[in-house]
Structure formats: C-alpha cells, structure tokens
Amino acid sequence: MTKEEVIKEFRVREILEAARRVMARYGMQGTTIDRVAEEAKVAKGTIYLYFDTKDELVHTAVIEGLREMTAEVLASDDPSMPPLERIRRLILSQFRIQASNQDFLKTLIIGNSLDIELESETAQRELRVYAGHLDFVASVLQDAIDHGAIRPIDPQFAAFMLGEMLTGSLRRRLLKLASSPLESDAEAVVELFLKGIAAIPCD
C-alpha cells in the first residue's frame, strides 16, 4: 500500500467514525455533511473527495460499522473450547460488543429507518454483511450439533433467532424498560437460548 493509500484509508476511517457518532447524536435524518465534517474536523469539501452524497456516506458508515462489529465477534471466538462454553462466550461477547456500540445501534433499532428498498444495491450490501455474521454463528451451532452438545436444529434459523434475542434485549434497554445490570441480561439470554437448543435426553 502506498503512502497516499494509507492516508486515504485513515481519513475515510476517521470520517466514517465521525459519521456514526453524528448519527448516534442526531439520527439518520439529522445527519448532515456539515455536521460530519465538523465532527471529523475536516473541511466539508474533504468529505466530498470520498463520498458523492450524504446517503452514500451514511450507508457506508452503517455497513462498515456492522463489519467492524462482526470482525470483533469472530476475533472473540475460540474454536478449541467445549461447544456449549463456546456458544456461551459467543453470546456474551456479542452482548458486550452491542453494548459498546449502542449509541450507533440505536439509530438502526429505534425510530430511524434507513428507508431503503430491499432490492437496492445498498440494502443488498447490508444484507451480505448480516448474512456473513449469521453464517459464522450458524457454523458455531453446527459444530455443537455435530458434537451432540445441542439438539439437531436448523443452525441458520437458530442463529437468526439468537440475533433477534440480542437485538430485543438491547432495544429493551434503549427504551429504558430495563434497569438490570448488563451482565444479568446477558446471562439470562444465555440461559434462555441454551435451554431452547439443549440436547434432548435419551430415555
């Protein structure tokens, strides 16, 4: 990578991080190029060197944010662990990662639709990132099935439902419907999910 490419990558990353902070503060509709430029401490024209429109900037910030969180989840995995403990750690790490990004995630979860067509290229890019995450979680569950640690179940379905449980738990907290410690919510999700996929004892 050339020096110019390194600088470009660094600037783009800073702009996208600034965009996510602005989105968390003002929502999708309130995010403007001016606000992102001010947050990133760059000239407005600098933003346009890398992004043609506000929509392109916002959607790229969302996609890269989701990619970074997915990468964190993958990095936290330890395939050498016993299957059930591996699933437990996977759930807890997702909880921590979601909680540490909750300001950004609340723009996606509460009251701020991305307002995109499902068939659009933008929506498809976001779905590919999400599908990649589900594939990884499903592979962990499939490994547990193969070892007889959990009952046979469609791993893709179980991975999706686990994601919904995690998102629902975060939504509950964002709506201030829960005041319990984060750790107790995480352990409750672990218990609920593991009981739901527990291996059926043989008679």
Disulfide bonds with the S-S distance in Angstrom:
none
